Amino acid sequence: MARAAVPRRLGGRLRWKPARLTDRRVESQVARTLVFEVPDWPGHLAGQHVDVRLTAEDGYSTQRSYSLASAADGEHVELTVQRVDDGEVSPYLTEDLAVGDVVELRGPVGGWFVWRPEQKEPILLVGGGSGLVPLMAMIRMRRAVGSRTPFRLVYSVRSPEHQLFVSELRLDDPGLDKTYLYSRSTPPQWPRPPGRFTASDLSSAGWPPDFEPTCYVCGSTGFVETAAGLLVALGHHPARIRTERFGPSQ
Amino acid sequence: MSQTPDFLDGNAAAGELQSVFGTDMTMASGRCRGCDEEMVLAQAHAYLGGPGMVLRCPGCEGVLMRLVRSPSQMWLDAGGLAYVQMPVPA
């Protein structure tokens, strides 16, 4: 069951906390969900980040910022990590880290790219590839609190094999409309040929600008620039578009 | 100047900034001294690949803030910001 975030604990100076891997789930060919147990986790808002720090035996240490994938749920925190082949951290997290291993985690952080259940305006979620992760946290939070706020998800992904959260998004979530756009290859008999998403994809699957939706756009830098530009061209006010870029360093 | 695509949002720097300032700096607002653009720092372009962290203006790509950490010292240069208005630390 979702636990409300405690805002006064979201501020304050951050400390690294030990986080123990308790489960790992396959999400796609290249993505894994890592479930961590973090004692005294203060709760979080959908869309927030954590920093993960890894330290080698020789003392070398490196850190990365990841979006939280789960709705707030006690002391459990889920990250969905897509492997970047030449990456330094993601291959380790997705393949080498074993259940029972401990990493250090700092957060939750960030109050900008978040959806709060008290928001009543319609929501447009536009995700590219692993940019779906923080948007999924919003979808899960909406479900966990029983919100009836209308959501529309437009998910652009290379191929069905790269799709995240397939079975969960197949579930019926009343008030959540889902549109999948495949850029390289589609499922059999898919009506839309593979290709980059366009203004007409966004206008048919999104909300009219005069509904004044808040738009959350997350993906690679190029995806975010393109999608945010199309939304502005369609008439959405820039102040209603919140973006989050996932770079190669992720 | 030309934009290199290798940046993230100010959000990606949230942890580092909060560990220094003790408050959520991504919701802090500021004004670029170079082009007068006003923004919340979550909208700044964050370059995290170097030895340290650089935030640039989403309007003119001017450097807003640099934060470099060594094992014992931190170096903060926020000279590109005319002001920062931030939440009071908890």
Contacts between the chains, C-beta under 8 A, distances in Angstrom:
chain1	res1	chain2	res2	distance
A	8	B	90	5.8
A	9	B	90	7.6
A	10	B	24	6.9
A	10	B	90	7.9
A	11	B	18	7.9
A	11	B	22	7.2
A	11	B	23	5.2
A	11	B	24	6.2
A	11	B	87	6.8
A	11	B	89	6.3
A	11	B	90	3.2
A	12	B	22	6.2
A	12	B	23	7.8
A	12	B	89	7.1
A	12	B	90	4.3
A	13	B	18	7.4
A	13	B	19	6.4
A	13	B	22	4.4
A	13	B	89	7.8
A	14	B	15	6.1
A	14	B	18	5.1
A	14	B	19	4.6
A	49	B	11	6.2
A	49	B	12	7.2
A	49	B	14	5.8
A	49	B	15	6.9
A	50	B	15	7.4
A	51	B	15	3.8
A	51	B	16	7.5
A	63	B	15	7.9
A	65	B	8	7.8
A	65	B	11	7.6
A	65	B	12	4.6
A	65	B	13	7.8
A	65	B	14	7.3
A	65	B	15	6.3
A	106	B	15	5.1
A	106	B	19	7.2
A	107	B	15	6.1
A	109	B	11	7.9
A	109	B	14	3.7
A	109	B	15	4.7
A	109	B	18	5.4
A	109	B	24	6.9
A	109	B	26	7.4
A	110	B	11	4.6
A	110	B	14	4.1
A	110	B	24	6.9
A	110	B	26	4.9
A	110	B	42	6.8
A	111	B	24	4.8
A	111	B	26	6.1
A	111	B	27	4.6
A	111	B	42	7.9
A	112	B	10	7.5
A	112	B	11	6.1
A	112	B	26	4.8
A	112	B	27	6.0
A	112	B	40	6.0
A	112	B	42	3.3
A	112	B	43	7.6
A	113	B	9	7.4
A	113	B	11	5.5
A	113	B	42	6.7
A	221	B	5	4.8
A	221	B	6	7.5
A	221	B	7	6.7
A	221	B	8	7.7
A	222	B	5	6.4
A	243	B	9	6.5
A	243	B	43	7.8
A	244	B	9	5.6
A	244	B	11	5.9
A	245	B	7	7.0
A	245	B	8	4.9
A	245	B	9	5.2
A	245	B	12	7.7
A	246	B	8	7.4
A	247	B	6	6.3
A	247	B	7	6.8
A	247	B	8	4.8
A	247	B	12	7.7
A	248	B	6	7.0
A	249	B	6	8.0
A	249	B	8	7.2
A	249	B	48	6.2
A	249	B	49	6.1
A	250	B	8	7.9
